[in-house]
């Protein structure tokens, strides 16, 4: 009926903000049932002895986790926390701050004030709960405006000193302080709004539990946030569970009683098991709440404390559960959307404006055939969902709108230049979707366990459709994606366990078929916990496994990783739901029909009690069925490292073959033991166990070395172990066979981004370096017609992009990229798809004008640009104004007023006019004797090229204010002329431009010589 068209659109939003980064948080006391150092503990309670703070290793893990899971977290930081840590420890630098700064390309950062100060009323913490201090007259004493401004600006200053990029328009105040906090503080700090205005804050975080809707605070708007339910004063799962039990059980069950008396649905009838409560109850409960908000199209961010990413890193289990549950419900075309705070604020602002317009009866929408027309009040955008082929009709041709999501295209739309309605059009529904393809393989039947094949296995895809162009597939979770075009088959070497292969067919019209899901099991059984390569203190090692249906019992066994016979794990040291086992084996779980599923219960092993020595151990499961034939899993290796003794093993070790050598790298252990690391020992052994040469000693902080003196063609095992003052911890090994150097492999993921007279070429490094470190990469731009070389650039080691300038436009070109290693060998060349650059862009005029919204009369500031050439990018930048002194004269720099803008442009011909307006943003009205005028304009195109026009560098300015009053030139003789356009002709003189709408009046027009975007 509607052909997939409707007003509104859905996104599944998951924006996660991490509060308190760089700060050291106070720790919950299971004895006092409060957090020493925080309001709520009795006065005089000693502060937290060991605060909770992320480390550089935690920051590195965060970066790796984000890359692996496709989710970027927003880090709300306080630079003063870093300075406090250096003062407290006597360190010259802060490794955590340095690591986050080095990895900032993989993060987003939020200003959380310099030291996490409370910015509301002045707190009186001599009573519990705290209250606001009052003066002798009974008036509330507030944190003053200067202190609020210093807290906000101080953190931005610290970020600039440390090279950290932050959006100054976004702000998180600690505990959302400064905003209303009933019952103690029932109103905003009256100094907060003026402080936000003076520091340029446009978006301030709020507590969605107190204020679920957006509201203004000074010139800023709130961005309400949800909590992910984890307490900020817990660094371990047991601390989290203890506080959870205290706050959410009644007094009769040993809790505080506050939850029970409030009748909340999340109250507990009995306390959780301290060892298992977090994983078994807290994670699934809070994940369910988070998923509900995602599925409700709620863009508001969800918040974790920094403590959740420190110590045991318990926050990742919650995030991974949310992502796993989400991906089980949604196709890959509908990924969770993570927005920064400013974009969330804009989304909420647009929703509120649209909802009011609908309530006022001011929105109309209709479809005639394949044309959609939407009309709303000026300044109000309309949300719309349409078929994937839809585009917005503009006066000078169609332009894309919104973005693709879940097989459709959707977004907010507004009328283009000279339009009163937004108009979309889409292709007529064509041929039906192709049928779902079939998947076949001879080795692994669907929905069944099969013995592991001896080598790679081919999966073939077939379809009854005759007009297919390709197949798309996804394998396992997290999914590995790919596209098959010429050969509809896929070769895989799956590991033991269950696997999931998803396949869809795509036809010539771009239609994608329903997804075929193919599930199969490899081997006879698989250990699902613990994960191989993990380091543990041994107090709670998870044990879980799965096998073929019908296997009715299971036992778990272990042995040292160095070898020997597997033996049963002592049953008395294993618990099932907190209850110790009495013997092996245990029954596998049963389904509703009381049939054994072949899946073990989730057990927990206290390996610290069973084992006397730290080191690497192998764990396996043995199943048995009615036929009496045991089915054994492949073992996994875990490292037992108890804090306070030796350091743990490096989590990963990699050895890369070199000519007569091995390049070895590793990651630092999670635990340094009883004292800081002093270095690492790297030992090389042959297959017979003979140590080769002298072990290499590497200082602490260095995570790579080269082991020389090896024989090409001989297999070696390289082992890396960490050292501290107590001795050498367990090692981690990798295998390598040195070989003479050869050429490196081809580069991957080659892409070309077009610019104005330039092209940015990006790639990924070859997966093999040919046995010699990569040295450089050559990038050539050639003509598609005959391969003639146009330009060449060289990229240094580690560089993965090059911008090639001064390229011809209108000529088909392609990029050729070749990697070379230190041995001088060149890998195979990789060519990009052909591309053609548009005509270079030249600026011929620019200006600023003021007008009013015809519907509301609200003043608006607009920008006018005049270009030759082709412009397809969105422009953004700022307009800066200054005010003259009374009676005119030179500009007063202290009166600087900046207005940011971001807008798509509209093209109007060979000598094109581009214009847009900044909605609801306007200058203060000039007082008597003063004149506001623009002193500079900046614009940045989609390739990051910035053009700046500085009015003060021109010979003269003539000012015309919004009421038509003309001020005398303030600098030199006249060179630029401004005229009112109300009912009159276009502006003339230097910098003349086509006419703008009749109600607009040019405030100031700047004449420029032609300037080209380089």
DRENKEPA-119416 format. One record per residue (C-alpha): y, z, x. Coordinates in steps of 0.5 Angstrom, whole numbers, plus 500, padded with zeros to 3 digits. Example, Ala and Ser with C-alpha at 12.3 -4.5 7.8 and 13.67 -1.06 7.14 Angstrom:
// DRENKEPA-119416
491516525498514527
END
This chain:
// DRENKEPA-119416
500500500505502505502498511502504515510505514513512512519516514518522519513522525508527528507529535502534537507538542505542547511545552509551556514555559512560565517566565519570571517566576519568583520575580515581582513584575511591573504593572501596566498603567491604564492612565499612562499607557505604559508600564512604570519601571520598564523602558518605554515610560517617560523618564522620571515616571515613578515605579510600579506601586504594587508589583505583580508576583505569584503567592504560595497559594498561586503555587499550590493552585499551579500544582493542583491544576497540573495534576488535574490537566496532565500538563507540566509547566516549565518554571523559569525562575530567578532566585534573586527575585526571592531575596529581593522580596524578602528584603522589601517585605522584611520577611525571613522566608519566602513562602512562594519559594518554599512552596515551589521547592516543596512541590518540585517533584511536580514541576520542571525548573529553568535557570532564568539568571539570578535577578533577571538581568539584561545581558546584551548591550548596556542599555541607555533608557534616558530615551524612548525607545532605549538604545545601546550605550557607546563609548567615546569612540562610538563602540557599543558597550556590552555587559562583560563576560564576568557579569554574564557568568555571575548571572548564570552561575548565581542562580544555580548557586541559589538553587543549590542552597535551597534544594532546587533541582535544575538542569545547568545545561538549560538557560533562559535570559530575560527578554532573550537578552544577550541575543540579537534584538533588532533594531537596537541591538542587531548582533549578539553580545560577543561576551555571551558565547564565552560565558555560556561555554564557561558555565556549561550551558548547552541550550539557550532560549530564543525568541521565535518571532525574531529567530525561528530556527536553531543556531549556535551561540558559543558552544550552545544551541538556541531553543526558539520559543513562541509567546502565548500572547499575554502581556507580562505586566497584567495581573487581571483580565481588565489590565490585559484587555486595556493593554491589548486595546492600546497596542492593537487599535488605531489612533482613531479608535483610541489606541496607539496606532502602531498596530494599524500602521503595521497592517497586522491581521490581529489588529482591532477595528474597535477596542474590546469590552474591558469586562468581557474582552479577555474571555470573549476575544483574547482567549479564543484568539490566542488559543487558536494560534497556540493550537495551530502550532501544536497541530503543525508538529512544532516542538518549540515551547510556548511562553506565559508570564508569571503574572498570568498565574498570579492574582486573577490567574488569567493564564489558566483560561487560555491553557484550558481552552487550548487543551479543550479544543485539542482534545475535541480533535484528537483521540486519547492515544495522541495526547499533547507531548510536553518536553523540557528545553533540552529535549526540545533542543535535541529534537530541533538539532536532529531535524536540522541534521536530517533535513540537510542529509535529505537535501544532500541526497544522503538518505535512503529508505525502503521496505521489503515485506515487513522489514524497513531499512534506513540509511543516513550519514553517520551521526544523523538519526532518521525519523520513522513511523511504523506499526505498533509491533515494530522493533529495531533489529540489533546484532544481538537481538531486537530492541524497542525503538521510539515510543507508541503514539496515535496507534503506531510506533515512531521515533528517531533511529540510528544503526546499532553497533557494527551496523551501517543501516538501521533495520526495523521489522514488524508483524504482518497485518493480521485480522481486521479491527473489531467493529465499534461496540454498542452502548445501551442503558435503560435510564439515559437514552442517547442524545437526550435529556432524561430525569435523574435516576434514583441511584447508580445506572448500568451501561452495557457494552456489546460487540459482534466480535467473538475474540475480544479480551476487554473494553476500554472506556473514558467518561467525561472531560477531563476524562476518567479512564478505565478497562473492563475485562470480565464484565462488559458493563459500567456502573455510573452515578452521573451528575446533572448535565450533559455527559460523554462516554467513549468505548472501544473493544480490544481483541486477542491480537491487541487490535482496538476498534473504532471508538463509540461515543455515547452522549446523554443528558441527566436531569432537565437543566444544568447551570454551566456558570458560575462554577460551584465553590468559587470565590468572587469579588462580585463585579463580574459573576458569569451566568449561563445554563442549558436545558432541553431543546425547545425551552424558549426563555430563562431567568436566573435567581439567587438566595443566601446559602443559609436558606430562604426563598429564591428571588430573581437577580436584579435585571439592571445588574445583569449585562448581555455582551455589555448591554444591561438587561431591562427585564426577566426572562431572556430568550434562549439562543436559537439555531440556524433554523430559528429553533430555541436550543434551550441554552442561555446567552452568556450573561454577567452579573454585578453581584457586588452592586446587588448584594450588601453582605459578603458570604455564600449565595446559591444561584440557579436558572429557571427555564420555561417552554411552550408547555408552561412547566418550569425546568429548574437547575440544581443551585450552585454555591459561590462566595462573595468576598470583596477585597479590603474587608473580611477574608474570603471563605476557604475554597474547600473543607474536608471532614473525615470521620474518626472514633468520637471525633472528626479530622478537618482540613481545608485550603486557604482563602484566595483573599485575606481581606484588608489585613493578613489572616490571624487564624481560623475558627472551626465550629461543629453543629448538629442537624438541629443547628445546635453548636457542639462544644467550644469552637476550635481556634487554629492559628494562621498557616495551619490548615488542619485540626481534629475536633474531639468530643463527638458522639459516634453515629451522630451527623455533624456539620463542620464549618471553617471560617478565616479571621483577620483584624477586621473579623471573621469571614464567610465559612465553608462547611462539610458533613461528617458522622463519627464512627468507631475505627475499623480496618482501612481499605486496600491500597491501589495502583500497585506496581513493581519496578525491577532492578538489579537484585532489587524491586521497587514497589509503589502504591497509592494510599487506601481511599478509606482509612477505617476511621483512624489515620493510616499508620504504616504499610507492610510490603512483603516479597513472596515466591510465586510457587508456594507463597514463601516469604522472601523479604519484608519491609515497613513503610511509614505514614505517607510513604508510597514506595519501598525498595526491597534489596537482596532478592534472588534472581531467576525465581518468580516472585510477587509483592503483597502490600497491606495498610494498617491504621493507628487503631491497629486494624489491617486492611485487605492485602493486595498482591502484584502480578508475578515478576522475575529479576534478571541476573545481577550486573557485575562490572569487569572492565571500563575504559575511554577511547577516541576515534574519528567519524569515518565520514567527516573526520570529526573526533569523537569520545567513546566509552567502553564497559564490560559486564557480566549479567543481563543489562536492559537499561539505558546508562547515562553519566559523565567522563571527567578529564584533567590535564597534567602540567608541562612535563607530566606530573600530577593532575591539575584539578582546575583543568577539569573537563566533563563530558555527559553521555546518555545511550542505550547499550548493545549486548555482546555475549556472556562477558559482554562489551557495551560501548557508545560514542559521544557525537561531536563532543571531544576534548581540546587538543593538548598543547605541547607538554600537556596530556589529557587523561580521564580521572573518573567515569560514572554510570547510572542505570535505569533504576537510578543506581550510580557506579563511579570509577575513580582513576586517581584512586588506582595504583598507577596510570599509563597514558596513551594519547590519540597519536600513540605517544606514551607518557610515563606513569604519573602515580606509582607502579604500573597496574593498568596497561593501554595499547593502540588497537589500530590494526593490532590485537585486543588490549591486554593486561589489567582490564583487558577487553574484546577488540573494538572497531579497527579505526579506534585507538584505546586512549586509556583503559582502567582495570577494576575489581568486580563491582556489583550494582547494588
END
